[in-house]
Amino acid sequence: MNADDALTMPVRGADERCISFGVDVGDYHLNRQQGETWLRVKGEKVLNVKEMPLTGQHNYSNALAALALADAAGLPRPAA
């Protein structure tokens, strides 16, 4: 679910396996530290956005969604 969009929030208690992504909050989120922006998964740095061929917060949000989906599908991280 997109933690930045309240309309995507599931009904409370409907599915405890829900994975969230968002710019500032969520299991998958962006983190800005010392002038750099990172894609993070539950606090772990995964990718510096400087390594992405696309720029812009909307593209970073899409990357977070894709990463969450790939992880949920069990794809190995390098393939994601």
Phi, psi and omega in degrees: 000150180275108182293346178272354183232106183301335181290344179266359181293132178287162175297132184307126178082000183292321182206111183281357179269013182297134177247133182247151173222152179185165182296311183250337182225162178124165176300323177247118186210169174269149177222128179254123179220130174047046176078006179240152179242132183237145164279131181232147176240113181048043176092345181273129176294130180246315184206132173282131184297342176298337180275354181272141178285349179251150177238166177106140183302323180296324177289324177294321177296318177298321178296321177298317179297317179296319179295317178298317180295316179298317178296318180296328179279353178082017178290142177296142186306315180301331179282339182288000000 
